[in-house]
Amino acid sequence: MSTPTLRTEETEARYQKLKEDGILEQSCALCRVEPKHLFTYWKIIPNEFPYDKIAKVHDMAVTLRHTAELNEEERAEFEVIKSSYINDNYRYLLEATTRTKSIPAHFHIHMIEIK
Ligand SMILES: [Zn+2]
Protein backbone atom coordinates (compact mmCIF):
# COMPACT_ATOMS: atom_id res chain seq x y z
CA MET A 1 0.00 0.00 0.00
CA SER A 2 1.28 3.44 -0.83
CA THR A 3 1.82 6.19 1.75
CA PRO A 4 -1.10 8.58 2.05
CA THR A 5 -0.36 11.97 0.51
CA LEU A 6 -1.95 15.35 0.04
CA ARG A 7 -0.29 15.63 -3.37
CA THR A 8 -2.07 14.71 -6.57
CA GLU A 9 -0.79 11.57 -8.29
CA GLU A 10 1.19 13.60 -10.82
CA THR A 11 2.93 15.84 -8.26
CA GLU A 12 3.62 12.87 -5.95
CA ALA A 13 5.24 10.96 -8.84
CA ARG A 14 7.47 13.96 -9.62
CA TYR A 15 8.40 14.22 -5.94
CA GLN A 16 9.16 10.49 -5.53
CA LYS A 17 11.33 10.57 -8.67
CA LEU A 18 13.39 13.42 -7.18
CA LYS A 19 13.75 11.50 -3.89
CA GLU A 20 14.85 8.33 -5.68
CA ASP A 21 17.42 10.29 -7.67
CA GLY A 22 18.88 11.44 -4.33
CA ILE A 23 18.51 15.13 -5.19
CA LEU A 24 17.14 15.96 -1.73
CA GLU A 25 20.33 14.69 -0.05
CA GLN A 26 22.75 16.48 -2.40
CA SER A 27 21.90 20.05 -1.49
CA CYS A 28 19.24 21.66 0.66
CA ALA A 29 16.25 22.44 -1.53
CA LEU A 30 14.96 24.93 1.04
CA CYS A 31 18.20 26.95 1.07
CA ARG A 32 18.24 26.95 -2.73
CA VAL A 33 14.75 28.36 -3.47
CA GLU A 34 14.45 32.13 -4.05
CA PRO A 35 12.13 33.87 -1.57
CA LYS A 36 8.87 35.47 -2.61
CA HIS A 37 8.98 37.43 0.64
CA LEU A 38 11.87 38.14 2.97
CA PHE A 39 11.87 38.83 6.72
CA THR A 40 14.84 39.30 9.09
CA TYR A 41 15.19 35.62 10.05
CA TRP A 42 12.66 33.98 7.71
CA LYS A 43 11.78 33.73 4.08
CA ILE A 44 8.59 32.68 2.35
CA ILE A 45 9.12 30.29 -0.56
CA PRO A 46 6.79 28.44 -2.90
CA ASN A 47 6.62 24.64 -2.44
CA GLU A 48 7.88 22.95 -5.60
CA PHE A 49 5.85 19.87 -4.65
CA PRO A 50 2.57 21.34 -3.39
CA TYR A 51 -0.16 19.43 -1.55
CA ASP A 52 -2.24 20.09 -4.64
CA LYS A 53 -5.10 17.76 -3.72
CA ILE A 54 -6.20 20.48 -1.32
CA ALA A 55 -4.00 23.51 -1.95
CA LYS A 56 -4.58 26.38 -4.33
CA VAL A 57 -1.46 28.10 -2.95
CA HIS A 58 1.18 26.19 -1.01
CA ASP A 59 4.11 28.18 0.35
CA MET A 60 6.51 27.52 3.17
CA ALA A 61 8.00 29.64 5.93
CA VAL A 62 11.67 28.71 6.17
CA THR A 63 14.45 29.99 8.43
CA LEU A 64 17.25 31.80 6.60
CA ARG A 65 19.69 29.69 8.66
CA HIS A 66 19.99 26.03 7.64
CA THR A 67 18.88 24.61 10.97
CA ALA A 68 16.45 22.11 12.49
CA GLU A 69 16.16 24.01 15.81
CA LEU A 70 14.85 27.55 16.13
CA ASN A 71 16.67 30.10 18.27
CA GLU A 72 14.92 32.76 20.35
CA GLU A 73 15.00 35.46 17.65
CA GLU A 74 13.55 33.09 15.05
CA ARG A 75 10.78 31.99 17.42
CA ALA A 76 9.88 35.57 18.27
CA GLU A 77 9.76 36.71 14.65
CA PHE A 78 7.72 33.67 13.64
CA GLU A 79 4.99 34.68 16.09
CA VAL A 80 4.90 38.14 14.49
CA ILE A 81 4.81 36.74 10.94
CA LYS A 82 2.12 34.24 11.95
CA SER A 83 -0.25 36.92 13.23
CA SER A 84 0.36 39.23 10.27
CA TYR A 85 1.68 38.02 6.90
CA ILE A 86 0.63 34.37 7.29
CA ASN A 87 -2.75 35.22 8.76
CA ASP A 88 -3.44 37.65 5.91
CA ASN A 89 -2.39 35.31 3.08
CA TYR A 90 -3.22 31.71 4.03
CA ARG A 91 -5.93 29.64 5.69
CA TYR A 92 -3.88 26.86 7.28
CA LEU A 93 -0.48 26.26 8.84
CA LEU A 94 0.82 22.73 8.71
CA GLU A 95 3.93 21.24 10.28
CA ALA A 96 4.92 17.74 9.20
CA THR A 97 5.85 15.32 11.99
CA THR A 98 9.29 13.70 11.95
CA ARG A 99 7.84 10.61 10.23
CA THR A 100 6.66 12.71 7.33
CA LYS A 101 9.35 15.37 7.01
CA SER A 102 11.43 14.96 3.86
CA ILE A 103 13.90 17.72 4.83
CA PRO A 104 14.24 17.36 8.61
CA ALA A 105 17.56 19.27 8.64
CA HIS A 106 15.93 22.60 7.76
CA PHE A 107 12.99 23.87 9.81
CA HIS A 108 9.92 24.71 7.72
CA ILE A 109 6.20 25.27 8.14
CA HIS A 110 3.69 24.72 5.34
CA MET A 111 1.13 27.43 4.62
CA ILE A 112 -1.90 26.63 2.58
CA GLU A 113 -4.69 28.49 0.84
CA ILE A 114 -7.25 25.77 0.10
CA LYS A 115 -9.02 25.23 -3.22
ZN1 LIG B 1 18.73 24.40 4.20
Backbone and ligand atoms as CSV (ligand in chain L), in Angstrom:
chain,resi,resn,atom,element,x,y,z
A,1,MET,N,N,0.840,-1.188,0.000
A,1,MET,CA,C,0.000,0.000,0.000
A,1,MET,C,C,0.881,1.246,0.000
A,2,SER,N,N,0.458,2.239,-0.757
A,2,SER,CA,C,1.278,3.443,-0.834
A,2,SER,C,C,1.000,4.363,0.354
A,3,THR,N,N,1.944,5.226,0.659
A,3,THR,CA,C,1.824,6.186,1.747
A,3,THR,C,C,0.769,7.230,1.394
A,4,PRO,N,N,-0.110,7.542,2.358
A,4,PRO,CA,C,-1.102,8.584,2.052
A,4,PRO,C,C,-0.424,9.929,1.776
A,5,THR,N,N,-0.965,10.681,0.870
A,5,THR,CA,C,-0.358,11.966,0.507
A,5,THR,C,C,-1.412,13.005,0.190
A,6,LEU,N,N,-1.058,14.243,0.398
A,6,LEU,CA,C,-1.952,15.352,0.040
A,6,LEU,C,C,-1.622,15.871,-1.360
A,7,ARG,N,N,-0.626,15.222,-2.007
A,7,ARG,CA,C,-0.293,15.628,-3.367
A,7,ARG,C,C,-1.148,14.845,-4.361
A,8,THR,N,N,-1.397,15.452,-5.512
A,8,THR,CA,C,-2.069,14.715,-6.571
A,8,THR,C,C,-1.092,13.651,-7.080
A,9,GLU,N,N,-1.598,12.674,-7.785
A,9,GLU,CA,C,-0.786,11.569,-8.285
A,9,GLU,C,C,0.425,12.063,-9.084
A,10,GLU,N,N,0.160,13.053,-9.938
A,10,GLU,CA,C,1.193,13.598,-10.817
A,10,GLU,C,C,2.317,14.283,-10.025
A,11,THR,N,N,1.934,15.128,-9.067
A,11,THR,CA,C,2.928,15.840,-8.259
A,11,THR,C,C,3.688,14.868,-7.375
A,12,GLU,N,N,2.985,13.866,-6.811
A,12,GLU,CA,C,3.618,12.870,-5.950
A,12,GLU,C,C,4.647,12.063,-6.749
A,13,ALA,N,N,4.320,11.723,-7.989
A,13,ALA,CA,C,5.244,10.959,-8.836
A,13,ALA,C,C,6.510,11.771,-9.117
A,14,ARG,N,N,6.346,13.054,-9.367
A,14,ARG,CA,C,7.468,13.957,-9.623
A,14,ARG,C,C,8.360,14.053,-8.372
A,15,TYR,N,N,7.706,14.123,-7.221
A,15,TYR,CA,C,8.398,14.224,-5.937
A,15,TYR,C,C,9.172,12.935,-5.616
A,16,GLN,N,N,8.516,11.779,-5.811
A,16,GLN,CA,C,9.157,10.492,-5.534
A,16,GLN,C,C,10.362,10.264,-6.442
A,17,LYS,N,N,10.246,10.703,-7.693
A,17,LYS,CA,C,11.328,10.568,-8.670
A,17,LYS,C,C,12.553,11.352,-8.173
A,18,LEU,N,N,12.316,12.565,-7.693
A,18,LEU,CA,C,13.385,13.416,-7.175
A,18,LEU,C,C,14.048,12.771,-5.961
A,19,LYS,N,N,13.236,12.175,-5.081
A,19,LYS,CA,C,13.745,11.502,-3.887
A,19,LYS,C,C,14.621,10.307,-4.278
A,20,GLU,N,N,14.102,9.511,-5.239
A,20,GLU,CA,C,14.849,8.325,-5.683
A,20,GLU,C,C,16.172,8.706,-6.316
A,21,ASP,N,N,16.187,9.821,-7.034
A,21,ASP,CA,C,17.417,10.293,-7.671
A,21,ASP,C,C,18.420,10.843,-6.649
A,22,GLY,N,N,17.976,10.980,-5.379
A,22,GLY,CA,C,18.876,11.439,-4.325
A,22,GLY,C,C,19.128,12.933,-4.334
A,23,ILE,N,N,18.318,13.677,-5.076
A,23,ILE,CA,C,18.508,15.132,-5.194
A,23,ILE,C,C,18.350,15.821,-3.838
A,24,LEU,N,N,17.403,15.322,-3.019
A,24,LEU,CA,C,17.140,15.964,-1.729
A,24,LEU,C,C,18.336,15.876,-0.783
A,25,GLU,N,N,19.170,14.850,-0.944
A,25,GLU,CA,C,20.329,14.692,-0.055
A,25,GLU,C,C,21.526,15.525,-0.531
A,26,GLN,N,N,21.581,15.800,-1.831
A,26,GLN,CA,C,22.753,16.480,-2.398
A,26,GLN,C,C,22.920,17.919,-1.921
A,27,SER,N,N,21.838,18.678,-1.970
A,27,SER,CA,C,21.903,20.051,-1.487
A,27,SER,C,C,20.546,20.388,-0.899
A,28,CYS,N,N,20.510,21.353,0.001
A,28,CYS,CA,C,19.244,21.658,0.660
A,28,CYS,C,C,18.331,22.431,-0.285
A,29,ALA,N,N,17.213,21.825,-0.608
A,29,ALA,CA,C,16.248,22.442,-1.525
A,29,ALA,C,C,15.675,23.728,-0.931
A,30,LEU,N,N,15.560,23.757,0.399
A,30,LEU,CA,C,14.956,24.931,1.038
A,30,LEU,C,C,15.904,26.122,1.042
A,31,CYS,N,N,17.211,25.863,1.141
A,31,CYS,CA,C,18.199,26.946,1.070
A,31,CYS,C,C,18.252,27.504,-0.351
A,32,ARG,N,N,18.077,26.630,-1.321
A,32,ARG,CA,C,18.235,26.949,-2.731
A,32,ARG,C,C,17.135,27.871,-3.285
A,33,VAL,N,N,15.895,27.659,-2.853
A,33,VAL,CA,C,14.750,28.357,-3.469
A,33,VAL,C,C,14.743,29.860,-3.148
A,34,GLU,N,N,14.531,30.672,-4.180
A,34,GLU,CA,C,14.453,32.127,-4.045
A,34,GLU,C,C,13.183,32.523,-3.291
A,35,PRO,N,N,13.312,33.461,-2.341
A,35,PRO,CA,C,12.135,33.866,-1.566
A,35,PRO,C,C,11.154,34.713,-2.370
A,36,LYS,N,N,9.849,34.550,-2.053
A,36,LYS,CA,C,8.874,35.472,-2.610
A,36,LYS,C,C,8.626,36.607,-1.625
A,37,HIS,N,N,9.062,36.387,-0.376
A,37,HIS,CA,C,8.983,37.435,0.637
A,37,HIS,C,C,10.094,37.179,1.649
A,38,LEU,N,N,10.721,38.277,2.086
A,38,LEU,CA,C,11.869,38.141,2.975
A,38,LEU,C,C,11.637,38.879,4.291
A,39,PHE,N,N,11.908,38.193,5.409
A,39,PHE,CA,C,11.873,38.828,6.723
A,39,PHE,C,C,13.302,38.826,7.273
A,40,THR,N,N,13.483,39.234,8.524
A,40,THR,CA,C,14.844,39.304,9.085
A,40,THR,C,C,15.452,37.909,9.237
A,41,TYR,N,N,14.670,36.967,9.800
A,41,TYR,CA,C,15.190,35.617,10.049
A,41,TYR,C,C,14.492,34.538,9.224
A,42,TRP,N,N,13.489,34.932,8.456
A,42,TRP,CA,C,12.665,33.977,7.715
A,42,TRP,C,C,12.490,34.396,6.270
A,43,LYS,N,N,12.208,33.419,5.440
A,43,LYS,CA,C,11.779,33.734,4.084
A,43,LYS,C,C,10.551,32.893,3.757
A,44,ILE,N,N,9.764,33.396,2.832
A,44,ILE,CA,C,8.590,32.677,2.350
A,44,ILE,C,C,8.928,32.175,0.951
A,45,ILE,N,N,8.805,30.870,0.759
A,45,ILE,CA,C,9.120,30.287,-0.559
A,45,ILE,C,C,7.959,29.431,-1.057
A,46,PRO,N,N,7.812,29.336,-2.373
A,46,PRO,CA,C,6.786,28.436,-2.904
A,46,PRO,C,C,7.232,26.982,-2.742
A,47,ASN,N,N,6.293,26.061,-2.496
A,47,ASN,CA,C,6.618,24.641,-2.439
A,47,ASN,C,C,6.630,24.072,-3.858
A,48,GLU,N,N,7.767,23.515,-4.250
A,48,GLU,CA,C,7.883,22.953,-5.605
A,48,GLU,C,C,7.035,21.691,-5.771
A,49,PHE,N,N,6.671,21.085,-4.619
A,49,PHE,CA,C,5.850,19.871,-4.647
A,49,PHE,C,C,4.625,20.070,-3.758
A,50,PRO,N,N,3.712,20.922,-4.217
A,50,PRO,CA,C,2.568,21.338,-3.387
A,50,PRO,C,C,1.616,20.191,-3.039
A,51,TYR,N,N,0.897,20.356,-1.939
A,51,TYR,CA,C,-0.163,19.427,-1.555
A,51,TYR,C,C,-1.376,19.796,-2.403
A,52,ASP,N,N,-1.283,19.528,-3.687
A,52,ASP,CA,C,-2.236,20.088,-4.638
A,52,ASP,C,C,-3.587,19.360,-4.707
A,53,LYS,N,N,-3.761,18.332,-3.860
A,53,LYS,CA,C,-5.105,17.760,-3.724
A,53,LYS,C,C,-6.001,18.776,-3.034
A,54,ILE,N,N,-5.404,19.539,-2.127
A,54,ILE,CA,C,-6.196,20.482,-1.324
A,54,ILE,C,C,-5.774,21.936,-1.482
A,55,ALA,N,N,-4.545,22.151,-1.961
A,55,ALA,CA,C,-3.996,23.514,-1.953
A,55,ALA,C,C,-4.125,24.244,-3.279
A,56,LYS,N,N,-4.578,25.486,-3.177
A,56,LYS,CA,C,-4.581,26.381,-4.332
A,56,LYS,C,C,-3.230,27.099,-4.344
A,57,VAL,N,N,-2.789,27.522,-3.152
A,57,VAL,CA,C,-1.458,28.105,-2.953
A,57,VAL,C,C,-0.790,27.309,-1.841
A,58,HIS,N,N,0.452,26.923,-2.046
A,58,HIS,CA,C,1.184,26.186,-1.014
A,58,HIS,C,C,2.598,26.753,-0.910
A,59,ASP,N,N,2.794,27.598,0.102
A,59,ASP,CA,C,4.109,28.182,0.351
A,59,ASP,C,C,4.662,27.624,1.649
A,60,MET,N,N,5.915,27.961,1.925
A,60,MET,CA,C,6.513,27.516,3.173
A,60,MET,C,C,7.270,28.663,3.836
A,61,ALA,N,N,7.181,28.714,5.155
A,61,ALA,CA,C,8.001,29.641,5.931
A,61,ALA,C,C,9.243,28.870,6.339
A,62,VAL,N,N,10.399,29.403,5.998
A,62,VAL,CA,C,11.667,28.706,6.173
A,62,VAL,C,C,12.658,29.647,6.852
A,63,THR,N,N,13.420,29.135,7.809
A,63,THR,CA,C,14.447,29.986,8.432
A,63,THR,C,C,15.551,30.272,7.423
A,64,LEU,N,N,16.130,31.465,7.500
A,64,LEU,CA,C,17.245,31.795,6.600
A,64,LEU,C,C,18.462,30.933,6.943
A,65,ARG,N,N,18.618,30.607,8.244
A,65,ARG,CA,C,19.687,29.690,8.657
A,65,ARG,C,C,19.295,28.269,8.281
A,66,HIS,N,N,20.255,27.453,7.873
A,66,HIS,CA,C,19.995,26.027,7.642
A,66,HIS,C,C,20.068,25.337,8.998
A,67,THR,N,N,18.904,25.175,9.626
A,67,THR,CA,C,18.883,24.615,10.968
A,67,THR,C,C,17.589,23.870,11.244
A,68,ALA,N,N,17.655,22.856,12.116
A,68,ALA,CA,C,16.452,22.111,12.491
A,68,ALA,C,C,15.818,22.714,13.739
A,69,GLU,N,N,16.620,23.447,14.532
A,69,GLU,CA,C,16.162,24.008,15.807
A,69,GLU,C,C,16.106,25.521,15.725
A,70,LEU,N,N,14.988,26.096,16.147
A,70,LEU,CA,C,14.853,27.552,16.126
A,70,LEU,C,C,15.542,28.173,17.334
A,71,ASN,N,N,16.162,29.353,17.124
A,71,ASN,CA,C,16.673,30.103,18.272
A,71,ASN,C,C,15.593,31.093,18.725
A,72,GLU,N,N,15.912,31.867,19.748
A,72,GLU,CA,C,14.925,32.762,20.355
A,72,GLU,C,C,14.430,33.824,19.377
A,73,GLU,N,N,15.353,34.408,18.624
A,73,GLU,CA,C,14.996,35.460,17.650
A,73,GLU,C,C,14.062,34.905,16.575
A,74,GLU,N,N,14.369,33.709,16.098
A,74,GLU,CA,C,13.546,33.092,15.051
A,74,GLU,C,C,12.147,32.777,15.579
A,75,ARG,N,N,12.082,32.273,16.796
A,75,ARG,CA,C,10.779,31.988,17.424
A,75,ARG,C,C,9.945,33.255,17.555
A,76,ALA,N,N,10.580,34.306,18.038
A,76,ALA,CA,C,9.875,35.570,18.266
A,76,ALA,C,C,9.368,36.148,16.945
A,77,GLU,N,N,10.211,36.139,15.926
A,77,GLU,CA,C,9.763,36.712,14.652
A,77,GLU,C,C,8.673,35.848,14.019
A,78,PHE,N,N,8.755,34.527,14.218
A,78,PHE,CA,C,7.721,33.672,13.635
A,78,PHE,C,C,6.341,34.030,14.181
A,79,GLU,N,N,6.277,34.308,15.486
A,79,GLU,CA,C,4.987,34.680,16.093
A,79,GLU,C,C,4.426,35.944,15.451
A,80,VAL,N,N,5.322,36.889,15.138
A,80,VAL,CA,C,4.904,38.143,14.493
A,80,VAL,C,C,4.406,37.864,13.070
A,81,ILE,N,N,5.173,37.074,12.328
A,81,ILE,CA,C,4.806,36.739,10.940
A,81,ILE,C,C,3.476,35.978,10.911
A,82,LYS,N,N,3.319,35.070,11.881
A,82,LYS,CA,C,2.121,34.239,11.949
A,82,LYS,C,C,0.858,35.088,12.121
A,83,SER,N,N,0.940,36.092,12.964
A,83,SER,CA,C,-0.249,36.915,13.234
A,83,SER,C,C,-0.429,38.040,12.221
A,84,SER,N,N,0.499,38.181,11.282
A,84,SER,CA,C,0.357,39.234,10.274
A,84,SER,C,C,0.363,38.626,8.868
A,85,TYR,N,N,1.538,38.492,8.293
A,85,TYR,CA,C,1.675,38.019,6.898
A,85,TYR,C,C,0.959,36.682,6.653
A,86,ILE,N,N,1.216,35.697,7.502
A,86,ILE,CA,C,0.633,34.367,7.294
A,86,ILE,C,C,-0.885,34.410,7.463
A,87,ASN,N,N,-1.308,35.096,8.509
A,87,ASN,CA,C,-2.746,35.223,8.760
A,87,ASN,C,C,-3.476,35.918,7.598
A,88,ASP,N,N,-2.818,36.879,6.998
A,88,ASP,CA,C,-3.436,37.645,5.905
A,88,ASP,C,C,-3.468,36.876,4.586
A,89,ASN,N,N,-2.550,35.932,4.400
A,89,ASN,CA,C,-2.392,35.311,3.080
A,89,ASN,C,C,-2.785,33.836,2.955
A,90,TYR,N,N,-2.958,33.152,4.102
A,90,TYR,CA,C,-3.223,31.706,4.034
A,90,TYR,C,C,-4.334,31.326,5.005
A,91,ARG,N,N,-4.885,30.134,4.795
A,91,ARG,CA,C,-5.931,29.642,5.687
A,91,ARG,C,C,-5.412,28.648,6.717
A,92,TYR,N,N,-4.375,27.897,6.368
A,92,TYR,CA,C,-3.882,26.862,7.276
A,92,TYR,C,C,-2.363,26.855,7.374
A,93,LEU,N,N,-1.892,26.528,8.587
A,93,LEU,CA,C,-0.485,26.257,8.844
A,93,LEU,C,C,-0.377,24.773,9.072
A,94,LEU,N,N,0.673,24.168,8.579
A,94,LEU,CA,C,0.815,22.731,8.714
A,94,LEU,C,C,2.281,22.391,8.943
A,95,GLU,N,N,2.557,21.672,10.020
A,95,GLU,CA,C,3.929,21.237,10.283
A,95,GLU,C,C,3.969,19.714,10.202
A,96,ALA,N,N,4.809,19.192,9.337
A,96,ALA,CA,C,4.920,17.743,9.203
A,96,ALA,C,C,5.604,17.172,10.449
A,97,THR,N,N,5.176,15.978,10.877
A,97,THR,CA,C,5.846,15.318,11.993
A,97,THR,C,C,7.132,14.685,11.474
A,98,THR,N,N,7.999,14.244,12.369
A,98,THR,CA,C,9.294,13.699,11.949
A,98,THR,C,C,9.154,12.512,11.002
A,99,ARG,N,N,8.080,11.740,11.142
A,99,ARG,CA,C,7.840,10.605,10.235
A,99,ARG,C,C,7.651,11.053,8.797
A,100,THR,N,N,7.075,12.245,8.649
A,100,THR,CA,C,6.660,12.712,7.333
A,100,THR,C,C,7.632,13.696,6.705
A,101,LYS,N,N,8.417,14.359,7.520
A,101,LYS,CA,C,9.352,15.373,7.015
A,101,LYS,C,C,10.337,14.787,6.007
A,102,SER,N,N,10.440,15.433,4.829
A,102,SER,CA,C,11.428,14.964,3.861
A,102,SER,C,C,12.726,15.760,3.973
A,103,ILE,N,N,12.670,16.935,4.612
A,103,ILE,CA,C,13.897,17.723,4.827
A,103,ILE,C,C,13.964,18.104,6.305
A,104,PRO,N,N,14.244,17.096,7.173
A,104,PRO,CA,C,14.235,17.365,8.614
A,104,PRO,C,C,15.355,18.311,9.059
A,105,ALA,N,N,16.403,18.459,8.242
A,105,ALA,CA,C,17.562,19.265,8.641
A,105,ALA,C,C,17.295,20.770,8.577
A,106,HIS,N,N,16.222,21.166,7.901
A,106,HIS,CA,C,15.934,22.600,7.765
A,106,HIS,C,C,14.482,22.866,8.162
A,107,PHE,N,N,14.324,23.614,9.260
A,107,PHE,CA,C,12.992,23.869,9.806
A,107,PHE,C,C,12.091,24.567,8.786
A,108,HIS,N,N,10.871,24.067,8.623
A,108,HIS,CA,C,9.920,24.712,7.720
A,108,HIS,C,C,8.488,24.412,8.107
A,109,ILE,N,N,7.634,25.389,7.853
A,109,ILE,CA,C,6.200,25.267,8.141
A,109,ILE,C,C,5.464,25.462,6.820
A,110,HIS,N,N,4.483,24.610,6.570
A,110,HIS,CA,C,3.694,24.720,5.343
A,110,HIS,C,C,2.535,25.692,5.563
A,111,MET,N,N,2.262,26.515,4.563
A,111,MET,CA,C,1.131,27.433,4.622
A,111,MET,C,C,0.272,27.218,3.392
A,112,ILE,N,N,-1.014,27.066,3.664
A,112,ILE,CA,C,-1.899,26.633,2.585
A,112,ILE,C,C,-3.134,27.509,2.446
A,113,GLU,N,N,-3.405,27.882,1.204
A,113,GLU,CA,C,-4.688,28.487,0.838
A,113,GLU,C,C,-5.424,27.372,0.121
A,114,ILE,N,N,-6.578,26.939,0.675
A,114,ILE,CA,C,-7.252,25.767,0.099
A,114,ILE,C,C,-8.029,26.108,-1.172
A,115,LYS,N,N,-8.296,25.076,-1.952
A,115,LYS,CA,C,-9.022,25.232,-3.216
A,115,LYS,C,C,-10.462,25.633,-2.971
L,1,ZN,ZN,ZN,18.735,24.400,4.196
